[in-house]
Amino acid sequence: MAWYALGDVHLGSSVNKPMGIFGEKWEQHEQKIAEAWRRVVEPDDFVLVPGDISWAMTLQEAEPDLQFLGQLPGQKVFVRGNHDYWWNGIGKVRKILPSGCFAIQNDAISLGNYAIAGSRGWLLPDHPKFTTEDETIYRREIGRLQMSLERAAAFNQPIVVMMHYPPCGVHGDPTPFTELMEEFQVRLCVYGHLHGAAHRFAFEGALNGVDYRLVSADYVEFAPVALPL
């Protein structure tokens, strides 16, 4: 039983969103994901998918992409990304998830020997495009992560966190997200969102007891990354 993570798979079975427009690296990326996934993940493994799952706009459009992930080996856990517009109501999302797939929103799940918490996150206040409107969403996401961590703590297991947005800047400066994870003694945080040249803004490694890993699909060559759990 092993743990993996792969974010920002950006599937688009039902919409016209060819990822090749973002560069040659993204050509046939669905095939790359499926081949790499089957090569490394076993049926009794777990895979964390921290957001930007599908370009779909509705649940109906997203269903083929969820089925694509569902038929791959292992159990999968999802959190919402900023492009997951189809994610409209956690109850509705869970209703269409394939067997072995789970979604987190304001709560947590116990799988294997770990409690999995998570939140989408948002732009950090030091981002040059951060606005007063972002402030409202940012504060809400902090609250959502706290709710999720409180639920995770009730399992009395080591906690792993999934976020879509980076929880801190490249230098690892503290944020309310990192402070919450330290308070709840989170072991590992995986996140995505950063692509291409933006990879340079990722913080990776240990910070005050929490290990941070960027797992955007293009950053990890479209292959699920083994986690040190």
C-alpha positions as CSV (number, residue, x, y, z in Angstrom):
1,M,0.0,0.0,0.0
2,A,1.7,3.2,-1.2
3,W,0.7,6.8,-1.5
4,Y,1.0,9.0,-4.6
5,A,-0.1,12.5,-5.8
6,L,-0.8,14.1,-9.2
7,G,-2.4,17.5,-9.6
8,D,-3.7,19.6,-12.4
9,V,-4.6,16.8,-14.8
10,H,-6.8,19.2,-16.7
11,L,-9.0,16.6,-18.5
12,G,-11.4,17.7,-21.1
13,S,-13.3,14.7,-22.6
14,S,-16.6,16.7,-23.0
15,V,-15.2,20.1,-23.9
16,N,-13.0,21.5,-26.6
17,K,-9.9,22.4,-24.6
18,P,-6.8,20.8,-26.2
19,M,-3.9,21.3,-23.8
20,G,-1.4,21.4,-26.6
21,I,-2.1,25.1,-26.8
22,F,0.0,25.4,-23.6
23,G,3.0,23.8,-25.2
24,E,4.3,20.7,-26.8
25,K,4.8,19.1,-23.4
26,W,1.0,18.9,-23.0
27,E,0.4,17.1,-26.3
28,Q,-1.5,13.8,-25.6
29,H,-1.2,14.4,-21.9
30,E,-4.2,12.2,-21.0
31,Q,-2.4,9.2,-22.6
32,K,0.8,10.1,-20.7
33,I,-1.1,10.2,-17.5
34,A,-2.9,6.9,-18.0
35,E,0.3,5.1,-19.1
36,A,2.4,6.4,-16.2
37,W,-0.4,5.8,-13.7
38,R,-0.8,2.2,-14.6
39,R,3.0,1.7,-14.6
40,V,3.4,2.8,-10.9
41,V,0.1,2.6,-9.0
42,E,-1.3,-0.7,-7.7
43,P,-5.0,-1.4,-6.9
44,D,-4.4,-1.1,-3.1
45,D,-2.5,2.3,-3.4
46,F,-3.9,5.8,-2.8
47,V,-3.6,8.8,-5.1
48,L,-4.2,12.4,-4.1
49,V,-5.4,14.7,-6.8
50,P,-5.3,18.3,-5.6
51,G,-7.5,20.2,-8.0
52,D,-7.9,21.3,-11.6
53,I,-9.3,17.9,-12.5
54,S,-11.6,18.8,-15.4
55,W,-12.2,21.7,-17.8
56,A,-15.9,20.8,-17.7
57,M,-18.5,23.5,-16.8
58,T,-21.2,21.1,-15.5
59,L,-21.3,17.9,-13.5
60,Q,-22.6,16.1,-16.6
61,E,-19.7,17.2,-18.7
62,A,-17.2,16.3,-15.9
63,E,-18.5,12.7,-15.5
64,P,-16.4,11.2,-18.4
65,D,-13.3,12.7,-16.9
66,L,-14.1,11.4,-13.4
67,Q,-14.8,7.9,-15.0
68,F,-11.4,8.2,-16.7
69,L,-9.7,8.6,-13.3
70,G,-12.0,6.1,-11.6
71,Q,-10.9,3.3,-13.9
72,L,-7.2,3.8,-13.1
73,P,-5.7,1.7,-10.3
74,G,-5.9,2.8,-6.7
75,Q,-8.3,4.9,-4.5
76,K,-8.3,8.6,-5.3
77,V,-9.0,11.7,-3.2
78,F,-9.9,15.0,-4.8
79,V,-10.1,18.7,-3.8
80,R,-11.4,21.5,-5.9
81,G,-9.1,23.6,-8.1
82,N,-9.8,27.1,-9.4
83,H,-10.7,25.7,-12.8
84,D,-13.1,23.0,-11.5
85,Y,-16.3,25.0,-12.3
86,W,-18.3,21.8,-12.6
87,W,-17.7,21.3,-8.8
88,N,-21.1,22.7,-7.6
89,G,-22.2,21.3,-4.3
90,I,-20.2,18.6,-2.5
91,G,-23.3,16.3,-2.2
92,K,-23.9,16.4,-6.0
93,V,-20.2,15.8,-6.7
94,R,-20.0,12.8,-4.4
95,K,-23.1,11.3,-6.0
96,I,-21.4,11.0,-9.4
97,L,-18.0,9.9,-8.2
98,P,-16.9,6.4,-9.4
99,S,-16.3,3.7,-6.8
100,G,-13.0,4.3,-5.0
101,C,-13.0,8.0,-5.5
102,F,-13.6,10.6,-2.7
103,A,-14.0,14.3,-2.5
104,I,-13.0,16.6,0.4
105,Q,-14.8,19.9,1.1
106,N,-14.8,21.4,4.7
107,D,-14.2,17.8,6.0
108,A,-11.7,15.0,6.0
109,I,-11.4,11.3,5.3
110,S,-9.5,8.5,6.9
111,L,-7.7,6.2,4.4
112,G,-5.1,3.6,5.3
113,N,-3.3,4.9,8.3
114,Y,-3.7,8.6,7.5
115,A,-6.3,11.4,7.8
116,I,-6.6,13.4,4.6
117,A,-7.6,17.0,4.9
118,G,-7.7,19.7,2.3
119,S,-8.9,23.0,0.8
120,R,-8.6,24.8,-2.5
121,G,-6.7,27.7,-1.1
122,W,-6.3,31.0,-3.0
123,L,-3.9,33.7,-4.1
124,L,-1.7,34.9,-1.3
125,P,-1.9,38.6,-0.3
126,D,1.6,39.3,-1.6
127,H,0.6,38.2,-5.2
128,P,0.7,41.2,-7.5
129,K,-2.8,40.5,-8.8
130,F,-4.4,40.1,-5.3
131,T,-7.4,42.4,-4.9
132,T,-10.0,43.2,-2.2
133,E,-12.3,40.6,-3.8
134,D,-9.5,38.0,-3.4
135,E,-9.3,38.9,0.3
136,T,-12.8,37.6,0.9
137,I,-12.1,34.3,-0.8
138,Y,-8.7,34.0,0.8
139,R,-10.2,34.3,4.3
140,R,-12.9,31.9,3.5
141,E,-10.4,29.3,2.3
142,I,-8.5,29.7,5.6
143,G,-11.7,28.8,7.4
144,R,-12.3,25.9,5.2
145,L,-8.9,24.5,5.8
146,Q,-9.3,24.9,9.6
147,M,-12.7,23.0,9.4
148,S,-11.0,20.2,7.4
149,L,-8.1,19.9,9.8
150,E,-10.4,19.8,12.8
151,R,-12.3,16.9,11.3
152,A,-9.0,15.2,10.4
153,A,-7.7,15.6,13.9
154,A,-10.7,13.6,15.2
155,F,-9.4,10.5,13.5
156,N,-6.3,10.5,15.7
157,Q,-4.0,9.6,12.8
158,P,-1.1,11.4,11.1
159,I,-2.6,14.2,8.8
160,V,-1.8,14.8,5.2
161,V,-3.1,18.0,3.5
162,M,-4.1,18.6,-0.1
163,M,-4.3,22.2,-1.4
164,H,-4.7,23.4,-5.0
165,Y,-3.0,26.8,-4.6
166,P,0.5,27.0,-3.0
167,P,0.1,27.5,0.8
168,C,3.2,29.8,0.9
169,G,5.6,31.7,-1.3
170,V,8.9,30.5,-2.7
171,H,10.8,31.4,0.5
172,G,8.5,29.6,2.8
173,D,7.3,32.7,4.6
174,P,4.5,31.9,7.1
175,T,0.9,32.3,6.0
176,P,-2.4,31.4,7.9
177,F,-2.3,28.1,5.8
178,T,1.1,27.1,7.0
179,E,0.4,28.2,10.5
180,L,-2.7,26.0,10.6
181,M,-0.8,23.0,9.3
182,E,1.9,23.5,12.0
183,E,-0.8,23.8,14.7
184,F,-2.3,20.5,13.6
185,Q,1.1,18.8,13.2
186,V,0.5,18.0,9.5
187,R,3.1,15.6,8.2
188,L,2.9,16.4,4.4
189,C,1.2,19.0,2.1
190,V,0.8,18.4,-1.6
191,Y,-0.3,21.2,-3.9
192,G,-0.5,22.2,-7.6
193,H,-1.6,25.2,-9.6
194,L,1.8,26.3,-10.8
195,H,2.8,25.6,-14.4
196,G,5.6,26.2,-16.7
197,A,7.8,29.1,-15.7
198,A,5.7,29.6,-12.6
199,H,7.3,26.4,-11.2
200,R,10.1,28.6,-9.9
201,F,7.7,30.1,-7.3
202,A,7.2,26.8,-5.6
203,F,8.4,26.1,-2.1
204,E,9.4,22.5,-1.6
205,G,10.9,20.7,1.4
206,A,10.5,20.8,5.1
207,L,9.2,23.9,7.0
208,N,8.6,23.8,10.7
209,G,7.9,20.1,10.6
210,V,5.7,20.0,7.5
211,D,6.9,18.6,4.2
212,Y,5.7,20.5,1.1
213,R,5.6,19.0,-2.4
214,L,4.5,20.5,-5.8
215,V,2.7,17.9,-7.8
216,S,1.4,19.8,-10.9
217,A,1.2,17.3,-13.8
218,D,3.6,19.1,-16.1
219,Y,6.1,19.6,-13.2
220,V,6.2,15.8,-12.5
221,E,6.1,14.7,-16.1
222,F,2.5,13.6,-15.9
223,A,3.3,10.7,-13.6
224,P,2.0,10.1,-10.0
225,V,4.7,11.0,-7.5
226,A,5.4,8.6,-4.7
227,L,4.9,10.3,-1.3
228,P,7.1,9.6,1.7
229,L,4.4,8.1,3.8
